[in-house]
Amino acid sequence: MNWDAIGALGEIAGAVAVFASLVYLALQMRQNTRAIRGRAEQETVSLQQSALQPALNLRMFTLERSFNLVRCLPRNRSNSIAQ
């Protein structure tokens, strides 16, 4: 084996290493993009929930108050009128 053949093998090995590192970089970028999108979606949902929370609390307060008012009413009006 002469020096030219060894140099050619070195160039081939270097090209394979560069290609492998580019593939690894592409996979890392894809994974990072997915993670960023997931965090953005999670943040969006969190912001929507925090924006809707006061309305939900008011709705629950209104329903609870209505339920309490209904519970205070006489259960059987015919019995309460007859007494």
C-alpha positions as CSV (number, residue, x, y, z in Angstrom):
1,M,0.0,0.0,0.0
2,N,1.5,3.3,-1.0
3,W,1.0,6.8,0.5
4,D,-1.6,7.8,-2.1
5,A,-3.8,4.8,-1.2
6,I,-3.5,5.7,2.5
7,G,-4.4,9.3,1.8
8,A,-7.4,8.2,-0.3
9,L,-8.6,6.0,2.6
10,G,-8.1,8.9,5.0
11,E,-10.2,11.2,2.8
12,I,-13.0,8.6,2.6
13,A,-12.9,8.1,6.3
14,G,-13.1,11.9,6.8
15,A,-16.0,12.2,4.4
16,V,-17.9,9.4,6.2
17,A,-17.3,11.1,9.5
18,V,-18.5,14.4,8.1
19,F,-21.6,12.7,6.7
20,A,-22.3,11.0,10.0
21,S,-22.0,14.2,11.9
22,L,-24.4,16.0,9.5
23,V,-26.9,13.2,10.0
24,Y,-26.5,13.5,13.8
25,L,-26.9,17.3,13.6
26,A,-30.1,16.9,11.5
27,L,-31.6,14.5,14.1
28,Q,-30.7,16.8,16.9
29,M,-32.3,19.7,15.1
30,R,-35.5,17.7,14.5
31,Q,-35.7,16.7,18.2
32,N,-35.1,20.3,19.3
33,T,-37.8,21.6,17.0
34,R,-40.3,19.1,18.3
35,A,-39.4,20.0,21.9
36,I,-39.8,23.8,21.2
37,R,-43.1,23.2,19.5
38,G,-44.3,21.1,22.4
39,R,-43.3,23.8,24.9
40,A,-45.0,26.5,22.8
41,E,-48.2,24.5,22.7
42,Q,-48.0,23.9,26.4
43,E,-47.5,27.6,27.1
44,T,-50.4,28.5,24.8
45,V,-52.7,26.1,26.7
46,S,-51.5,27.4,30.0
47,L,-52.1,31.0,28.9
48,Q,-55.6,30.1,27.7
49,Q,-56.4,28.4,31.0
50,S,-55.2,31.3,33.0
51,A,-57.2,33.7,30.8
52,L,-60.4,31.5,31.2
53,Q,-59.9,30.8,35.0
54,P,-61.7,33.9,36.2
55,A,-64.7,33.1,34.0
56,L,-64.7,29.5,35.1
57,N,-64.5,30.6,38.8
58,L,-67.5,33.0,38.3
59,R,-69.4,30.2,36.6
60,M,-68.7,27.8,39.4
61,F,-69.7,30.4,42.0
62,T,-72.9,31.1,40.1
63,L,-73.8,27.4,39.9
64,E,-72.9,26.8,43.5
65,R,-75.0,29.8,44.6
66,S,-77.9,28.6,42.5
67,F,-77.6,25.1,43.9
68,N,-77.6,26.5,47.5
69,L,-80.7,28.5,46.7
70,V,-82.5,25.5,45.3
71,R,-81.5,23.4,48.4
72,C,-83.1,26.1,50.6
73,L,-86.5,25.8,48.9
74,P,-89.1,23.5,50.4
75,R,-88.9,20.0,49.0
76,N,-92.6,19.4,48.7
77,R,-94.8,22.4,48.2
78,S,-98.0,20.6,48.7
79,N,-97.0,19.5,52.2
80,S,-95.7,22.9,53.2
81,I,-98.9,24.6,52.0
82,A,-101.1,22.1,53.8
83,Q,-99.4,22.6,57.1
